[in-house]
């Protein structure tokens, strides 16, 4: 089943739309009567999108949703997604792929904050940049993302992979402040730079191929180590949190 | 004039000695009366179980520390969200819900009155503001005196009249209801990084012991003629082997009041541990209950623990620090100048954990081993042992041996070697449950005379009608029916109005704050006491004239005036 959703031109394009219904399972089960919210107003899906559905699907995994047009303010697409595929041709709004457990989301443009928040499984690929709290946990929750893969080809914002507790996060560009803060488990890879990486980390592994600025002083320097042909400095910590995490860094700079 | 007639109610009203009679209840202008005219609105209860509205004798639902529990647990706000509907505001939260959430959920369970377990006098305004937004329950506030500097000074000087005068002034200034002691002396010691380990330890800088504080406060309480007794959270909460401290504390209590107990010991489950460490912790509920059975001057509540997620919050700062070292999760620690402190920690009680399983068993044992149900009140120290929404499950555990055994199978396998629960065959009756959830709390709090906890003529028309026929259902065999029925009333009636019908609240509501004002003779009054005023000038960040909670903070309220023997 191919579902094509094209965002119609809107008079006030900045108003966010809550679209948690846009997941393969909804279309697999029922295609009529779907709605989204703008503020406290419930609107039919067709008011915001022109909808085209072709074919049938035998399972959730047979559903592919394509989103066209200006979708930069469409929020919560792919929330609780448990199979199938979503392809966003442009940018996507906040909370894309919240709690998803299986399936694939591909974003050609940029993603706003909270991409793949508390994800359990599946794959998210973002070809542009991601906002703050990419692959992070909900506020107050001890364990954030627990499985699956998030790959960002551009930059990621602050608090990337905060409270990461499983799965893999790869950022090909730079990450903002405090990447991997409170990490418990899983693997975080940043190809560019970041700052204050992995503060309060208690488990898992992180690789920074660029430079870590304002390096946290409570990591113990273990020494040089070669990983995949590159020479890293290996750190253990965060010892301020009885941490058993491992941090591999190409270059680092402590705060002056 | 509004009139209401409830027909065919199967009434259990222990205070008036009614047990399962089918009768009609007439209500006029919020009070229960002999009869009403033919124009009255009629509710047909159809033989359903009808009781006075539930009373929670110890719960933490309003005030600064509850609100800080909300602040620090945004993840808790994800649970239990409901949308705005009719008269009901949107709510969120599970263990520390919004005030409306608390109020609606209590009301759906038939609860119409609640006592906030701990209000720091200095932070009383916040508690009263939240009372105003808990519209479907009448509220009272226990006022903390465990580390009050002028009080400890007066105890040290051996001047009980001065203790009573300070307590009386403070209660009426902050519109409090009763004296609460939380780890007396220990919370003050915590201000210096210390704790007390028995009731004979000396509190640093004040040269008084917890035992002296407890004894003096019981005496002062009777001098002030307060409706409720001293409300005590014993020392050494949650420490293995603490049952000895609890028993020593019980031995301090004289029998001084023939209308009610002289001491209310709260959440005793947390104070009934044997052993010497977490490895050999065991239940000492039998010793505790033996003491309770011999001492009619003490009433306790269970402090039942139920498995799952919750938040612990107490004025017992040092205890929360110990918990923090166990869990290593987030922790709040707070000092209230010259008065008390507090701590908050989110916890998860796990049935696979031996200590948690033992805690679960002890609470039930306390209820089952206490001969007189008037002496053991059903409560979880909400939310410390479990959120109050678990009360129906606790009722089922107490009423059905079979259900209890079923849950016992799922807990840590070593539990049976450490607790006597499996050997207890007692199953509580409907009447005993009615006593533990409404009649005994009303009597213990001393609010029977103002019309709470019973359905006699002149009582407040706070009534709960549960969808359950006690003649058809055997609670021992059908615990799930008990849980369902106590989880949601058909009708909850407050002050003669239906406020909640099958879980839906029907009115905006307006509650009553009940507080006390002991009348103290002019020559003992603190109003013009130079030393008392000097303490404010010297030590407090607030002047004495700004300290009392202004009338604006109270909306609808009922002041119980007492004549102090001073």
Interface residues (C-beta under 8 A of the other chain):
Chain A: X138 X139 X140 X141 X142 X242
Chain B: X72 X73 X74 X75 X76 X78 X328 X329
